[in-house]
Amino acid sequence: MIMRLFASLGFAGALAAALSVHAAEPAANELTIEINHLRNGKGMIHACLTRDHDHFPDCAADTDALRLSVRTRDAGALRFRGVPGGTYALSIIHDENGNGKLDTFAKIPREGYGFSGNPPVRFGPPKFEEARFELTPGPNRQQVRVRYLL
């Protein structure tokens, strides 16, 4: 009888611990990205959502980054689902020729690009701090204006 009581308490304790761990996990959120000012429907849109200051805006080496790629004609709104809350920055490229990268000429982008918060772009891409935003519980939105230099 005493063994059953301890076994029941052990199970109840394990269940309570499991529930408290589950409750402590960050809430899964959704981020909708509205893309504006695309100059045409060619190619692909590549989006990268990162928390890593060192891998922004090119998050190719960031193994924890979340990525989406869609055909440009289907890119009115992108959705990242199940994203833990926190501080992020987003970069987008309009890969018009579909080669999987942002083409440049003399280090000047030949294809479109954009960032969360639409920070000004002067002599190079913005820093993480200029494009960062907080992902909060529930639905979140970012509007990204795609810019073209050439």
C-alpha positions in Angstrom: 0.0 0.0 0.0 2.8 2.4 0.9 4.7 1.5 -2.3 1.6 2.3 -4.3 1.3 5.7 -2.6 4.9 6.5 -3.4 4.5 5.3 -6.9 1.4 7.5 -7.3 3.2 10.5 -5.8 6.2 9.8 -8.1 4.0 9.7 -11.1 2.1 12.9 -10.0 5.5 14.6 -9.4 6.8 13.6 -12.8 3.5 14.8 -14.4 3.7 18.1 -12.6 7.3 18.5 -13.6 6.5 17.7 -17.2 3.6 20.2 -17.2 5.7 22.9 -15.7 8.5 22.4 -18.3 5.9 22.6 -21.0 4.4 25.7 -19.5 7.9 27.3 -19.4 8.5 26.8 -23.1 8.2 30.0 -25.2 4.9 30.4 -26.9 4.8 29.6 -30.6 3.9 32.7 -32.6 3.1 33.6 -36.2 4.9 36.3 -38.2 3.2 37.6 -41.4 5.5 39.5 -43.8 3.8 41.8 -46.3 6.1 42.5 -49.2 5.7 45.8 -51.1 7.1 47.4 -54.2 8.2 44.4 -56.1 9.1 45.5 -59.6 8.0 42.3 -61.4 6.8 38.8 -60.8 10.0 37.0 -62.0 12.1 34.6 -59.9 12.0 33.9 -56.2 11.6 35.7 -52.9 14.1 34.5 -50.2 13.4 35.5 -46.6 15.6 34.9 -43.6 14.6 35.4 -40.0 17.5 35.4 -37.5 18.3 36.2 -33.9 22.0 36.2 -34.5 23.6 39.7 -34.8 26.7 38.2 -36.5 24.7 36.5 -39.3 22.6 39.4 -40.4 21.7 40.2 -43.1 23.4 37.2 -44.8 22.2 34.4 -42.6 23.5 31.6 -44.8 25.9 30.3 -42.1 23.3 30.7 -39.3 22.0 27.2 -38.6 19.3 28.5 -36.3 17.8 31.0 -38.8 14.4 30.4 -40.3 14.1 30.6 -44.0 11.3 30.8 -46.6 11.6 30.8 -50.4 8.5 31.3 -52.6 7.9 32.2 -56.2 7.7 35.9 -56.5 4.2 35.8 -58.0 3.0 34.0 -54.8 4.8 36.4 -52.4 2.1 38.8 -51.4 2.4 37.7 -47.8 4.9 35.2 -46.2 4.2 33.4 -43.0 6.6 32.0 -40.4 4.6 29.8 -38.0 5.6 28.3 -34.7 8.4 30.9 -34.0 9.5 31.3 -30.4 9.2 34.8 -29.1 12.3 37.0 -28.9 14.3 39.6 -30.8 14.7 39.0 -34.6 15.8 40.8 -37.8 14.5 39.8 -41.2 16.2 40.1 -44.6 14.6 39.5 -48.0 16.0 39.3 -51.5 14.1 39.3 -54.8 16.1 36.8 -56.7 14.8 37.7 -60.2 16.9 35.2 -62.1 16.4 32.4 -59.6 20.1 31.6 -59.0 19.6 31.5 -55.2 21.7 34.7 -54.4 21.6 38.4 -54.5 23.4 39.4 -57.7 25.7 42.5 -57.5 27.7 44.7 -59.9 30.7 46.4 -58.2 29.2 45.4 -54.8 25.9 47.2 -55.7 22.8 45.0 -55.6 21.3 44.3 -59.1 18.3 42.7 -57.5 15.8 43.8 -54.9 16.3 43.6 -51.2 14.5 44.6 -48.0 14.7 44.4 -44.2 12.4 44.4 -41.3 11.6 47.9 -40.1 12.6 49.3 -43.5 15.7 51.0 -42.1 17.6 53.5 -44.4 20.3 51.8 -46.4 23.3 54.1 -46.9 26.7 52.5 -47.6 26.0 48.8 -47.1 23.3 46.8 -45.4 21.8 47.9 -42.0 23.1 46.5 -38.8 21.0 44.0 -36.8 20.0 46.7 -34.3 18.5 48.8 -37.1 16.3 46.0 -38.4 15.4 44.3 -35.1 11.9 43.8 -33.8 10.2 41.9 -31.0 8.2 38.8 -31.8 5.4 38.8 -29.2 2.8 36.1 -28.4 0.2 35.7 -31.1 0.1 37.1 -34.6 2.8 39.6 -35.6 3.2 41.7 -38.8 6.1 43.2 -40.6 5.9 45.3 -43.8 9.0 45.1 -46.0 9.6 47.5 -48.8 11.7 45.9 -51.5 14.3 48.4 -52.9 16.2 48.3 -56.2 19.3 50.3 -57.0 20.0 49.1 -60.6 
